[in-house]
Amino acid sequence: MEKNYINLQNAIRRFPAYEPGDEVWNAINENLMAQPLREALSEMPSYEPDEKLWDLIDRKNTQQQRWKWGYAAAMLLMAAGIAWVMLPAHSADIAYSQETVDQRLQMDADLKTDQQYHRLKTYCETETLVCQSTEYKSLQQEYERLSSASEQLVQAIGDYNTEPALLRQYNEIERQKTDILNAMAKMI
């Protein structure tokens, strides 16, 4: 690569552009057709190529055309083969299946943990000493927060229970609710 190539290119780009007028081109054309040039052209010997040379050129063109037709035929065969492979072999079959519902994956609308929580809550209304402690109240708030999260998750899961990750998360929340409920029951 040339030294300072970029600088050279920048300098060339900065040169002013100039396009000569038509009269310049006409003058050049006239000078080319001047008498000395015509004389030099007439003095040049004329040469007629041998007939064998024209036959060789003609054969070469014929061979090239054969190759072109061969390529065209090969492409046509390849396209036909691809189309044949892409066609369906059989008519469309109709299939159906039945699935049974796994009862273990169904969520109960009335959970036992919620029933037990309501029992503890009614008991706390009569027994106020333990239920007024800050530890019990924090467990109660945590249980209610988990209950709210569980309800939102039930709405997100919907009626069909199709997301295993959501079901695992729901089961984990219910397990945490059970742990908190056991801790509350032990306090009473």
C-alpha positions as CSV (number, residue, x, y, z in Angstrom):
1,M,0.0,0.0,0.0
2,E,1.2,3.5,-0.8
3,K,2.5,5.7,1.9
4,N,0.0,8.4,2.9
5,Y,-2.7,6.8,0.8
6,I,-5.5,8.5,2.7
7,N,-4.0,11.9,2.3
8,L,-3.5,11.3,-1.5
9,Q,-7.2,10.2,-1.8
10,N,-8.3,13.3,0.1
11,A,-6.2,15.6,-2.2
12,I,-7.6,13.9,-5.3
13,R,-11.2,14.4,-4.1
14,R,-10.5,18.2,-3.6
15,F,-9.4,18.7,-7.2
16,P,-11.9,20.8,-9.1
17,A,-14.0,18.8,-11.6
18,Y,-13.9,19.9,-15.2
19,E,-15.9,18.7,-18.1
20,P,-14.7,20.0,-21.5
21,G,-17.3,21.5,-23.8
22,D,-18.8,19.9,-27.0
23,E,-16.6,21.9,-29.3
24,V,-13.5,20.3,-27.8
25,W,-14.8,16.8,-28.5
26,N,-15.8,17.8,-32.0
27,A,-12.3,19.2,-32.7
28,I,-10.8,15.9,-31.4
29,N,-13.1,13.9,-33.7
30,E,-12.2,16.0,-36.7
31,N,-8.5,15.6,-36.0
32,L,-9.0,11.8,-35.8
33,M,-10.6,11.8,-39.3
34,A,-7.9,14.0,-40.7
35,Q,-6.0,13.2,-43.9
36,P,-2.9,11.7,-42.4
37,L,-4.9,9.2,-40.3
38,R,-6.9,8.2,-43.3
39,E,-3.8,7.6,-45.3
40,A,-2.3,5.5,-42.6
41,L,-5.4,3.4,-42.4
42,S,-5.5,2.8,-46.1
43,E,-1.9,1.7,-46.1
44,M,-2.5,-0.9,-43.5
45,P,-2.7,-4.4,-44.9
46,S,-6.1,-6.1,-44.8
47,Y,-6.2,-9.6,-43.4
48,E,-8.9,-12.2,-43.9
49,P,-8.8,-15.0,-41.3
50,D,-8.7,-18.6,-42.5
51,E,-12.0,-20.5,-42.7
52,K,-10.8,-23.0,-40.0
53,L,-10.6,-20.2,-37.5
54,W,-14.2,-19.3,-38.1
55,D,-15.2,-22.9,-37.7
56,L,-13.4,-23.1,-34.4
57,I,-15.2,-20.0,-33.1
58,D,-18.5,-21.4,-34.3
59,R,-17.9,-24.8,-32.6
60,K,-16.9,-23.0,-29.4
61,N,-20.2,-21.1,-29.4
62,T,-22.1,-24.3,-30.1
63,Q,-20.5,-26.0,-27.2
64,Q,-21.3,-23.1,-24.9
65,Q,-24.9,-23.2,-25.9
66,R,-25.0,-27.0,-25.2
67,W,-23.6,-26.3,-21.7
68,K,-26.3,-23.6,-21.2
69,W,-29.0,-26.0,-22.2
70,G,-27.5,-28.7,-20.0
71,Y,-27.5,-26.3,-17.0
72,A,-31.1,-25.3,-17.8
73,A,-32.2,-28.9,-17.9
74,A,-30.4,-29.7,-14.6
75,M,-32.1,-26.8,-12.9
76,L,-35.5,-27.8,-14.2
77,L,-35.0,-31.4,-13.0
78,M,-33.8,-30.1,-9.6
79,A,-36.9,-27.8,-9.3
80,A,-39.2,-30.7,-10.2
81,G,-37.5,-33.0,-7.7
82,I,-37.8,-30.4,-4.9
83,A,-41.5,-29.9,-5.8
84,W,-42.1,-33.6,-5.7
85,V,-40.4,-34.0,-2.3
86,M,-42.5,-31.1,-0.9
87,L,-45.8,-32.6,-2.0
88,P,-47.6,-34.4,0.8
89,A,-47.4,-38.1,0.5
90,H,-50.8,-38.9,2.0
91,S,-54.0,-37.0,2.5
92,A,-54.3,-35.2,5.8
93,D,-55.2,-37.4,8.7
94,I,-57.5,-36.2,11.5
95,A,-56.6,-37.2,15.0
96,Y,-58.1,-36.5,18.3
97,S,-57.3,-37.3,21.9
98,Q,-58.9,-37.2,25.2
99,E,-57.2,-36.1,28.4
100,T,-58.3,-36.9,31.9
101,V,-58.0,-34.3,34.6
102,D,-55.5,-34.9,37.3
103,Q,-57.5,-34.1,40.4
104,R,-54.2,-33.4,42.3
105,L,-53.6,-30.4,40.0
106,Q,-57.0,-28.9,40.6
107,M,-57.3,-26.0,43.1
108,D,-59.9,-26.2,45.8
109,A,-62.0,-23.1,46.1
110,D,-62.4,-23.6,49.8
111,L,-58.9,-24.4,51.2
112,K,-58.5,-26.0,54.6
113,T,-55.9,-23.5,55.6
114,D,-58.3,-20.7,55.0
115,Q,-61.0,-22.5,57.1
116,Q,-58.5,-23.0,59.9
117,Y,-57.4,-19.3,59.7
118,H,-61.0,-18.2,60.1
119,R,-61.4,-20.5,63.2
120,L,-58.3,-19.0,64.7
121,K,-59.5,-15.5,63.9
122,T,-62.9,-16.1,65.7
123,Y,-61.1,-17.7,68.6
124,C,-58.8,-14.6,68.8
125,E,-61.9,-12.4,69.1
126,T,-62.7,-14.1,72.4
127,E,-59.1,-14.6,73.6
128,T,-57.5,-11.3,73.3
129,L,-54.3,-11.7,75.3
130,V,-52.2,-13.7,72.8
131,C,-53.8,-12.2,69.7
132,Q,-52.7,-8.7,70.7
133,S,-49.0,-9.5,70.7
134,T,-46.8,-8.0,68.0
135,E,-45.5,-11.4,67.0
136,Y,-49.0,-12.8,66.4
137,K,-50.0,-9.7,64.5
138,S,-47.0,-9.9,62.3
139,L,-47.8,-13.6,61.5
140,Q,-51.4,-12.6,60.8
141,Q,-50.3,-9.8,58.4
142,E,-47.9,-12.2,56.7
143,Y,-50.7,-14.8,56.3
144,E,-53.0,-12.2,54.8
145,R,-50.3,-11.0,52.4
146,L,-49.8,-14.6,51.3
147,S,-53.5,-15.1,50.9
148,S,-53.7,-12.0,48.7
149,A,-50.8,-13.3,46.6
150,S,-52.5,-16.7,46.4
151,E,-55.7,-15.2,45.1
152,Q,-53.9,-13.2,42.4
153,L,-52.1,-16.3,41.4
154,V,-55.4,-18.2,41.1
155,Q,-56.7,-15.5,38.8
156,A,-53.5,-15.7,36.7
157,I,-53.7,-19.5,36.4
158,G,-57.3,-19.4,35.3
159,D,-59.6,-22.4,34.9
160,Y,-57.3,-24.6,32.9
161,N,-54.2,-24.9,35.1
162,T,-51.8,-25.1,32.1
163,E,-48.7,-23.5,33.5
164,P,-46.7,-25.9,35.7
165,A,-44.5,-23.0,37.0
166,L,-47.5,-21.1,38.2
167,L,-48.9,-24.2,39.9
168,R,-45.5,-24.8,41.7
169,Q,-45.5,-21.2,42.8
170,Y,-49.1,-21.6,44.1
171,N,-48.2,-24.7,46.0
172,E,-45.2,-23.0,47.6
173,I,-47.4,-20.1,48.7
174,E,-49.9,-22.5,50.2
175,R,-47.1,-24.4,52.0
176,Q,-45.9,-21.1,53.5
177,K,-49.5,-20.2,54.6
178,T,-49.7,-23.6,56.4
179,D,-46.4,-23.0,58.2
180,I,-47.6,-19.5,59.4
181,L,-50.9,-21.0,60.4
182,N,-49.1,-23.7,62.5
183,A,-47.0,-21.0,64.2
184,M,-50.1,-19.0,65.0
185,A,-51.9,-22.1,66.4
186,K,-48.8,-22.9,68.6
187,M,-49.0,-19.4,70.1
188,I,-52.6,-19.9,71.2
